[in-house]
Amino acid sequence: MGLRAVVVIGVVLLAVALMPVAIALAQEANAGRGLPDSVHIGETFDVTVNFAAPADNFNAIGLTDLCPDGWNVTVDKTWCTPNADAVLATGSKAEISWFGEPEVGFAKDISFSALYKVTVADDASTGIYAFDGSLEYYVATEGPYLGNITGGSQVEVVPGGSISVWWIVGIVVAIAVIVAAVLLVRRRKA
């Protein structure tokens, strides 16, 4: 076999080997997460994940997003566009699913927007916290796909924000002590 035949066979094998990668890359939904830059301890904020159907027959879509440990997630089907078919919030994990019609799914370029709410833990320290998630789906002509959510991946907890219950209790107690002292001084003067 000549050098030319070896090169041709090598190019063909390389093209065949890379074809599934090229198909998979062409079918990515490119999910992107939107987060605020900074939040406060105890604050509740919105997280959005947007993506579009990369092909016809886009189906069995499952989004999983993990927030920092100890933070609380709330999710509702009607907060998503189109409305999600199933949602689950387990501690710091949000799971959202869409199921298209069997053997039809969603058409190419349909936009999806997932929204869920996160409450920063009351015992969180200031600093930077990471989010991590994935989008899994099925395209009838290509099979399953699993990809990471890109875009915003961290949020900074900064000082300030809402006043905790203990601060309010402390202020009320301090005012009560001052009022009692004033009344006691007036009573002694009379």
Secondary structure, DSSP 8 states (H G I E B T S, - for coil): --HHHHHHHHHHHHHHHHHHHHHHHHT----EEE--SEEETT-EEEEEEEEE--STTEEEEEEEEE--TT-EEEE-GGGSBS--SEEEEETTEEEEEE--BTTTBB-TT-EEEEEEEEE--TT--SEEEE-EEEEEEEETTTEEEEEE-EE--EEEEES--S--HHHHHHHHHHHHHHHHHHHHHHHHH-
